[in-house]
């Protein structure tokens, strides 16, 4: 068994111990409750003693005595806050809601001037609506109801969709993604508010806002900060967008002005946001922004999205003050290259020569290290892993304390070598994850990655420790099922003679708040072992007590289907479809069962219902249609 030199403490397994109930608890400011055997408090915070070891909780993360005494509400109270321009409905804290009101009202005032809009006309339709959700799962539920198709676009980004503006509902819907960190930038809120303003701009001057401007302006103005006195200076550069465009210019593969303006909405994904931002930035900042009004006037002549024709290109160049496209591209790209933060000592980009200069900085100053960190994490998110590793290493040499830096460095190192979950990850990656856990002991995602890395080195006892604490700390935005599956696997590996059901009950005793995820993990375990009898028995028990999720019920229906219990399978599928209108993937299975039973009339009705449901669903569900077509053909 291979060991690490930096892992000083080996943690005992949960087996052979008298677990007892997890009776002690700690309440955190974010609403989470952590349970263990006992709690020790000191000046710096508290230590929760669990079956998986000690968990230190910093004092600033603990709820106050008053907060501890209050039971956690099952659903946060939503309140409406009316401002000059907006009606903001949210479940945010009072101070956070006030921040939204102050920042967005000042931002709205500023953007009216920037977009040269008619203030009196806008007042007649005010307030404009915004719904903000503190928890990601609440936002995702609303997203699935209001705009399910937008998730297809969000899959191009690691973090997925965090907000959107619905023209149909004339409302902004968003998750307060920065709230957990207490960040005050409100980047997502300003991004989505700009989309609202783009809609108002389009209505006032009767244009169809081109995609590059729609997303480029939203990205550009999202970095605005309203200062006291109503002053809103020009936004600071978006570090990730700047790094991407400069890197592509230096690598010889930039967008041209005509090229980025010709990209359709469906193709407008990661790098296109950065280039749309860069084009808006040029008009706002080149020559003091004197061509901005000309650009707005040019937008009045743009009647459709899509490829840019010669006449439209000519009008655009006139608005920018250039005679030909080549001259514009040279000036536009050169203007971006001048924006390298820190000058020659702080190059930005992904060209080999630039990366060599970054790697040569032995100990960056604090400000430069923070800049390297922002760029490195942005590059890591868009999977520019070679460049991300260089920047993030430099940031760590500069002593950056952000736990996301070592975390993203570890992931970039693993992706660079194309390693899987069961492979041995580089020692540098494991050391970086250890650092991330030390900096943020309550973040489950760091412990999950650390535990995964330890399993690759067969250090299963320590992996179980990390995975157990990760599941203990899991919040509403963490994948508790993945954690539970991995924890159960590590636990069974440490005690191969233990029955899975018995091992599960011990884990439930240690982690009572994660009972549902652990029981689902046992189902996946039986499925992996192809122990279909035990799996069916487990799922039937959960269905009987009405505790089974839709996925578990579908799994049970699948078991019934392959074992020729077709009536039971069809009934389960039908119940799922009646309960969840978005669970369209189960229609073909239900129809197959009905056809196999000879219930052709019911199958024909199901076909009709499935076709109607698919027609009204905006998602790309071609694979379901193809299955239905095949069934009809047969």
PEKARA-V36451 format. One line per field, one symbol per residue. ss: DSSP state (H for helix, E for strand, - for the rest). phi: phi as a letter, one per 40 degrees, with the letter a starting at -180 (. if undefined). psi: psi as a letter, one per 40 degrees, with the letter a starting at -180 (. if undefined). Layout:
# PEKARA-V36451
ss->???
phi->???
psi->???
This chain:
# PEKARA-V36451
ss->-----------------------EEEEE----EEEE-EEEEE--EEEEEE--EEEEEEHHHE--HHHHH---------EEEE---EEEEE---HHHHHHHHHHHHHHHHHHHHH----HHHHHHH--EEEEEE--HHHHHHHHHHH---HHHHH--------EEEE----EEEEE---HHH-----HHHHHHHHHHHHHHHHHHH-----HHHHHHHHHHH----E-----E------HHHHHHHHHHHH------HHHHH--------HHHHHHHHHHHHHHHHHHHH--HHHHHHHH----------HHHHHHHHHHH----HHHHHHHHHHHHH-----HHHH-----HHHHHHHH------HHHHHHHHHHHHHHHH---HHHHHHHHHHHHH-----HHHHHHHHHHHHHH----------HHHHHHHHHHHHH----HHHHHHHHHHHHH---HHHHHHHHHHHHHH------HHHHHHHHHHHHHHH-----HHHHHHHHHHH-HHHHHHHHHHHHHHHHHH--HHHHHHHHHHHHH-----HHHHHHHHHHHHH---HHHHHHHHHHHHHH----HHHHHHHHHHHHH---HHHHHHHHHHHHHHHHH-----HHHHHHHHHHHH-
phi->.cbbccccbcbccccgbccgccccabbbccgcbbbacabbbacciabccbcchcbcbdccccccdcccccccccbdcbbbbcbcbbbbcabccdcccccdccccccccdccccdcfcccccccccccccabbbcbcccccccdcccaccccdccccbccgcbaabbcccfacbabccccccgcbcfcccccccccdccccccccbfbbdccccdccccccccccbccdggcbcddcccdcccccccdccccgbcccccccccccccccbdccdcccdcccdcccbcfggcccccccccccccbachdcccccccccccccgbcacccccccccccccccdcggccbcbibcdccccccccccaccdcccccdccccccccccgccdcddcccccccccgccccccccccdcccccccfcbcccccddccccccdcccccbcbcccccccccccccccgccccccdccccccccdbcccccccccccccccccccbccccdccccccccccbccbdccccccccccccccfcccccccccccccccfbccccccccccccccccgccccccccdccccccbcccccccdcccdcccccgccccccccdcccccccccccccbdccdcccdccccc
psi->hiiidehdhhhiieieigdiigdiihhideeihhiadihhiadebihhhieeaihhhideeiiidddddhihidhihhihhhaddihhhifiidddddddddddddddddddddefihddddddeiiiihhhhdhdddddddddddgdeeddddeeideaheiihhddefihhihgdeddeeiedfddddddddddddddddddefighiddddddddddeeeihhiieehgihiiihddddddddddddeffiiiddddeehiddegbcdddddddddddddddhfefeeddddddddeeheiiaihiddddddddddefididddddddddddddeehheadegihaeiddddddddehdgiiddddddddddddddddefgdddddddddddddefhehddddddddddddddefiadeihiidddddddddddddgeehdddddddddddddefgdddddddddddddehaeeigdddddddddddddddgdehhdddddddddddgdefddddddddddddddefgdddddddddddddefehiddddddddddddeeegddddddddddddddheefeeeddddddddddeegddddddddddddddddeheigfdddddddddddd.
